[in-house]
Amino acid sequence: MQRLRLLSLVVLASLTCGQPSQRSSVVPKAGFVPDAVTAVSIAEAVLTPVYGKDQVASEGPFKAVLKGDVWVVTGTVPCEGPTDPPCPGGAAEVRISKRSGAILFMTHYQ
């Protein structure tokens, strides 16, 4: 009987020790990405390891536009000449969830 009781306690302890906390995460009222400045900072941070610091820097300034609950951050196409017609080439685009901060999409247009 003593062994059964001890075994039950060990099983119960192992089941409860590995369980995640039942506390819920705090989500800021304005979301984790509340403004365009934050969205641009996140976009630059995720673009840099993929495309390189120099490439990302050459596409600044980045512009963030909120569409629904998604920040769409786009780079500026570098251009030396007139802007009409648009400069050739492409820039990076990152879509970020305003609420969670998750990267929903990232590409570099050609």
C-alpha positions in Angstrom: 0.0 0.0 0.0 2.8 2.4 0.9 4.5 1.7 -2.5 1.3 2.4 -4.4 0.8 5.7 -2.6 4.5 6.7 -3.3 4.1 5.7 -6.9 0.9 7.7 -7.2 2.7 10.8 -5.8 5.6 10.4 -8.2 3.3 10.1 -11.2 1.2 13.1 -10.1 4.3 15.2 -9.5 5.7 14.3 -13.0 2.4 15.2 -14.6 2.2 18.6 -13.0 5.8 19.7 -13.1 6.1 19.7 -16.9 2.8 21.6 -17.3 3.0 25.2 -18.6 1.7 28.0 -16.4 -2.0 28.6 -16.5 -1.4 32.3 -16.5 -2.5 34.0 -19.7 -0.1 36.2 -21.7 -0.6 40.0 -21.5 -1.5 41.5 -24.9 -1.1 45.3 -25.0 -4.4 47.1 -25.9 -2.8 48.5 -29.0 -1.1 45.2 -29.9 2.6 44.4 -29.8 3.2 46.6 -32.8 1.3 49.7 -31.9 2.8 52.2 -34.5 4.6 52.6 -37.8 8.0 53.3 -36.1 7.9 49.9 -34.3 6.7 48.1 -37.5 9.7 49.6 -39.5 12.1 48.6 -36.8 10.9 45.0 -36.8 10.9 44.8 -40.6 14.5 46.1 -40.7 15.5 43.5 -38.0 14.1 40.6 -39.9 15.3 41.7 -43.4 18.9 42.3 -42.4 20.0 38.7 -41.8 18.4 37.6 -45.1 19.3 40.4 -47.5 22.3 42.0 -45.7 22.8 45.3 -43.8 24.0 47.2 -46.9 21.0 46.1 -49.0 18.5 47.0 -46.3 20.1 50.3 -45.6 20.0 51.2 -49.4 16.2 50.7 -49.4 15.5 53.3 -46.7 13.5 55.0 -45.8 11.0 52.3 -45.1 7.3 53.1 -45.0 4.7 51.4 -42.8 1.0 51.4 -43.6 -1.7 49.8 -41.4 -4.1 47.7 -43.4 -6.7 46.2 -41.1 -4.6 44.4 -38.4 -1.5 44.1 -40.6 1.4 46.5 -40.9 2.7 46.5 -44.5 6.3 47.8 -44.5 7.9 48.6 -47.8 11.3 49.8 -48.8 12.1 52.7 -51.2 13.5 51.7 -54.6 16.8 53.5 -54.9 16.8 55.8 -57.9 19.3 58.3 -59.2 17.1 59.6 -62.1 13.6 61.0 -62.5 10.8 59.2 -60.7 8.3 59.3 -63.6 8.3 56.6 -64.9 9.1 54.7 -61.7 12.7 53.6 -61.1 13.6 50.1 -62.2 14.1 47.4 -59.6 12.3 46.4 -56.5 12.3 46.7 -52.8 11.6 44.6 -49.7 8.1 44.1 -48.2 7.3 42.7 -44.8 3.8 42.2 -43.4 3.5 42.1 -39.6 0.5 41.3 -37.4 -0.2 44.5 -35.3 -1.7 42.3 -32.5 0.9 39.6 -32.2 4.0 40.9 -33.9 4.2 37.8 -36.1 5.9 38.1 -39.4 3.1 37.1 -41.9 5.0 37.6 -45.1 8.4 38.7 -46.3 9.8 39.1 -49.8 12.0 41.2 -52.0 10.5 42.3 -55.3 12.8 42.4 -58.4 
